[in-house]
Amino acid sequence: MSELTLTVMRLGFLAVLWLFVIVAVQVIRSDLFGTRVTQRAARRPAAAPGSAQGARQQQGARPPQQQQQPRRENRQRRGAPTQLVVVQGSLAGTTVALQGQTITLGRAHDSTIVLDDDYASSRHARIYPDQGGQWVVEDLGSTNGTYLDRQRLTAPTPLQPGTPIRIGRTVIELRK
């Protein structure tokens, strides 16, 4: 066998090996991030009126007395929950202040609470405030499910303070 043939075969094998690695990375990426994440991001409004980004975009367009209105809307009611506490699991004792933003739960590194739990999906659940200021928990199509007080969630459900949310071995509660 000539040296040229051997070199071509080596380069061909290397190209096939790299092709395999690229395809494997694409499959893993699609499993982690799937199509639902991109669809949800497309449905989100560009800047909500109460968000910091929306306030920055609208700052020059509003008179000063109207700029203070979103601050009043974001102010929490008395007796409303102020924090999310991890009660059981590897992150027990962790608290997250509720400031009106969506809290994501899962193994993905960009989640608000990153769960180091074999039974949690990368994008497992989210907790968000609805229009009336009530906090709502929603399962994001996880494999093992999200449980609210021993009941598996099938739809977005309002949260009451002290009700346990179970994701795998992790238990989280809404507290005042």
Solvent accessible surface area in square Angstrom, and as a share of the most:
residue,aa,sasa,rsa
1,M,176,0.78
2,S,64,0.42
3,E,127,0.57
4,L,135,0.67
5,T,61,0.35
6,L,63,0.31
7,T,56,0.32
8,V,89,0.51
9,M,107,0.48
10,R,152,0.56
11,L,109,0.54
12,G,36,0.34
13,F,142,0.59
14,L,86,0.43
15,A,63,0.49
16,V,98,0.57
17,L,85,0.42
18,W,151,0.53
19,L,111,0.55
20,F,139,0.58
21,V,62,0.36
22,I,90,0.45
23,V,75,0.43
24,A,37,0.28
25,V,87,0.50
26,Q,112,0.50
27,V,82,0.47
28,I,103,0.52
29,R,160,0.58
30,S,65,0.42
31,D,115,0.59
32,L,79,0.39
33,F,76,0.32
34,G,35,0.34
35,T,101,0.59
36,R,132,0.48
37,V,46,0.27
38,T,91,0.53
39,Q,110,0.49
40,R,51,0.19
41,A,55,0.43
42,A,86,0.67
43,R,189,0.69
44,R,151,0.55
45,P,99,0.63
46,A,97,0.75
47,A,25,0.19
48,A,42,0.33
49,P,81,0.51
50,G,34,0.33
51,S,41,0.27
52,A,68,0.53
53,Q,91,0.40
54,G,0,0.00
55,A,50,0.39
56,R,164,0.60
57,Q,116,0.52
58,Q,62,0.27
59,Q,107,0.47
60,G,81,0.78
61,A,89,0.69
62,R,72,0.26
63,P,59,0.37
64,P,104,0.66
65,Q,128,0.57
66,Q,90,0.40
67,Q,52,0.23
68,Q,95,0.42
69,Q,89,0.39
70,P,17,0.11
71,R,159,0.58
72,R,142,0.52
73,E,119,0.53
74,N,88,0.45
75,R,173,0.63
76,Q,75,0.33
77,R,144,0.52
78,R,244,0.89
79,G,50,0.48
80,A,14,0.11
81,P,12,0.07
82,T,66,0.38
83,Q,59,0.26
84,L,0,0.00
85,V,12,0.07
86,V,1,0.01
87,V,53,0.30
88,Q,91,0.40
89,G,34,0.33
90,S,85,0.55
91,L,56,0.28
92,A,61,0.48
93,G,60,0.58
94,T,52,0.30
95,T,76,0.44
96,V,26,0.15
97,A,56,0.43
98,L,6,0.03
99,Q,139,0.62
100,G,45,0.44
101,Q,75,0.33
102,T,57,0.33
103,I,0,0.00
104,T,41,0.24
105,L,1,0.01
106,G,0,0.00
107,R,112,0.41
108,A,11,0.09
109,H,158,0.70
110,D,89,0.46
111,S,12,0.08
112,T,67,0.39
113,I,6,0.03
114,V,65,0.38
115,L,3,0.01
116,D,122,0.63
117,D,9,0.05
118,D,116,0.60
119,Y,101,0.38
120,A,4,0.03
121,S,25,0.16
122,S,18,0.12
123,R,56,0.21
124,H,0,0.00
125,A,0,0.00
126,R,57,0.21
127,I,0,0.00
128,Y,40,0.15
129,P,41,0.26
130,D,58,0.30
131,Q,190,0.84
132,G,61,0.59
133,G,33,0.32
134,Q,54,0.24
135,W,13,0.05
136,V,10,0.06
137,V,0,0.00
138,E,35,0.16
139,D,31,0.16
140,L,23,0.12
141,G,46,0.44
142,S,10,0.07
143,T,115,0.67
144,N,64,0.33
145,G,1,0.01
146,T,0,0.00
147,Y,70,0.26
148,L,19,0.10
149,D,81,0.42
150,R,222,0.81
151,Q,131,0.58
152,R,121,0.44
153,L,15,0.08
154,T,134,0.78
155,A,56,0.44
156,P,72,0.45
157,T,42,0.24
158,P,73,0.46
159,L,2,0.01
160,Q,107,0.47
161,P,54,0.34
162,G,41,0.39
163,T,29,0.17
164,P,45,0.29
165,I,0,0.00
166,R,101,0.37
167,I,0,0.00
168,G,22,0.21
169,R,142,0.52
170,T,6,0.03
171,V,7,0.04
172,I,0,0.00
173,E,28,0.12
174,L,0,0.00
175,R,93,0.34
176,K,136,0.58
